[in-house]
Amino acid sequence: MTILINGKKNTQTSALDRGLLYGQSVFETIAISEGRACLLGLHINRLRRGCGVLGIPMDTRILLDEIESIISNQDKAVLRVTLSMGVGGRGYLNPRSPQSTRILSLHDYPNHPSSNWLEGITLGVAEIRLPHQPALAGLKHGNRLEQVIARSQWQPGWHEALLLDQQGSVIEATQSNVFMVNDGQLITPSLDFAGVAGVAREYLMSQAHKFGLSVKIMPLSTNLIEAADEVFLSNSVIGLWPVKKLNTRLYTDHEISHKLLKLMIKNEVIPHYKT
């Protein structure tokens, strides 16, 4: 694994970093294909939004230069980019002149079986419920405790698990966004109060019209998802996984899922998976 901290090869950062002490950080998980960062513009835009909300300084030019240097010789990998508030003393008040910490870490691309893309995956429902916090909704900030707990609740055979809010509405999955297809509509949950607004989610919604689909964002229940024609999950590393099973519901129609996946591969949004 290669790690850059503020542009230098390093594996250590300060114990007083506010990203460590308070979770005051944002991050992106970026697929790398043939030396290129996929969906980089969308990732950078989301970083800017998160830094703006949390008050973290962000120098886009320096960050882009560091990204280019660390991925230049990579054929297929995953890059995590983390920006924290940096060292700022004890207490919740932001430092007067913050100096952010940039952490870039390069990882192997996960070796998922091709059946996850072709045949679909089994989806469960996690027990933990997400709280509502509109100020942070949509951001990929450094506090991922609900997701950590949700991942520990997966049962054998699950590939992912839905996360519900306190009212029982579906928000997302542990590490991906949720879509369903019904009657020519591509439907995904509202993320106004909780959840992460994924860059793959944003991309797919922008491409739906190419397949005659209208996009609808609305509250979703598990009952609605079980009754859907198709269900699939998305994130920037896997691209898109069709769902073949949720509870006792079996999905046999993956037509739209496969069309959108082929478009993502054609447009080099994700690396091609091995068949």
Protein Blocks (a to p, Z undefined) as FASTA:
>chain_A
ZZdeehiacfbdcfkbfklmnopacddddddeehiaehklmmmmmmmmmmmmnopacdfk
lmmmmmmmmmmmpfbdcddddddebjebeajbdcfbdcddddddddddddddfklmmnop
cddddfbdcdddfklgoiacfblklmmmmmmmpcehiabdcdddfkopafbdfkbccddd
eehiacdddfklgcjddfklmmmmmmmmmnopacddddddfklmmmpmbdcdddfknopa
cdfbghjbccfbfklmmmmmmmmmmnomaccddZZ
